[in-house]
Amino acid sequence: MATNCSQALGLAAVQCTGGRFAAVVTAESIGFYKPRPEPYREVIRQLNTDPARTLFVAGSAADVPGARGVGMPVFWHNRIQLKPLDDARPDFVAASLEPLLEIVR
């Protein structure tokens, strides 16, 4: 997970989900806000993975160019049908997270 919030708020958000995250990178912990490349690169480093094999699930249009810029494919959960911010386009876009089930199989 990469988030632009504080360390305390990021960890609280993780706890609220009830899930487990292999990587949690906050703006406070890395010293940079998304869409700068550093948060995305740190997630990739913590996961010890190849960016091209790491799907980033974006909750906002601003995440698309940042994740694409470091070589990650992007699924944009565009639930309110917003327009992209610039020329960066996600690999997948949907108003629901349900299509992720087929994409990650």
LUMNU-274777 format. One record per residue (C-alpha): residue in three letters; x, y, z. Coordinates in steps of 0.05 Angstrom, whole numbers, plus 32768, in hexadecimal, padded with zeros to 4 digits. Last residue first. Layout:
! LUMNU-274777
ALAXYZ...
END
This chain:
! LUMNU-274777
ARG7F847ED77F18VAL7F957F1F7F24ILE7F6C7F3D7EECGLU7F2E7F137EF7LEU7F257F267F40LEU7F3A7F6D7F31PRO7EFA7F757F08GLU7ED37F7A7F4ALEU7EF67FB97F61SER7EBE7FE37F45ALA7EB980217F19ALA7EED80037EEBVAL7F2F80157ECAPHE7F677FE77EB2ASP7FAB7FF67E94PRO7FA8803C7EB0ARG7FB580787E83ALA7FEA80AD7E8BASP7FDB80E77E5CASP7FC581157E93LEU7F9481187ECEPRO7F6780E07EB6LYS7F1C80F07EB5LEU7EF080DC7EF0GLN7EBC80A47EEBILE7EA480A47F33ARG7EBE805F7F45ASN7F0080667F22HIS7F24802B7F41TRP7F6180337F14PHE7F877FF27F06VAL7FCF80037EF7PRO800A7FDE7ED9MET804A7FF27EFDGLY8085800E7ED6VAL809D80457F05GLY8078807B7EDEARG803980507EDAALA803380537F26GLY803B809F7F28PRO801280AD7EEAVAL7FD680857F04ASP7FD8809A7F4DALA7FBD80E07F3FALA7F7E80C37F20SER7F6A80A87F63GLY7F5E80657F85ALA7F9580427F5FVAL7FA17FF87F63PHE7FE97FEC7F50LEU7FF77FA97F2FTHR803D7F907F3CARG805C7F647F04ALA80787F9F7EDCPRO80937FBD7F1CASP80BE7F7F7F2ATHR80BA7F687F71ASN80DE7F6B7FB4LEU809D7F7F7FD6GLN80C17FB38000ARG80E67FCC7FC2ILE80A67FD07F99VAL80847FF67FD1GLU80C080247FD5ARG80BE80317F8ATYR807580467F8EPRO808380767FC8GLU80C180937FA4PRO80A2809F7F60ARG807F80E17F72PRO803480D97F69LYS803280D27FA4TYR805080F87FDEPHE809880F37FF4GLY80BE80E98036ILE80BB809D8035SER809C8091807AGLU807280D1807AALA805680C58035THR80428080804CVAL805A803D8032VAL803A7FFD804AALA80537FBC802CALA803D7F738034PHE7FF87F89804AARG7FCB7F5E8074GLY7F817F698079GLY7F527F8080B1THR7F467FBF8088CYS7F457FEB80C6GLN7F8B7FD580D9VAL7FA77FED8097ALA7F848030809FALA7FA3803880E5LEU7FE8802980C8GLY7FDE805F8093LEU7FC4809180C7ALA8000808780F5GLN8032808A80BCSER801480C980A0CYS7FEB80CB8060ASN7FFE80CA8016THR7FF48080800FALA801880467FEFMET800080008000
END
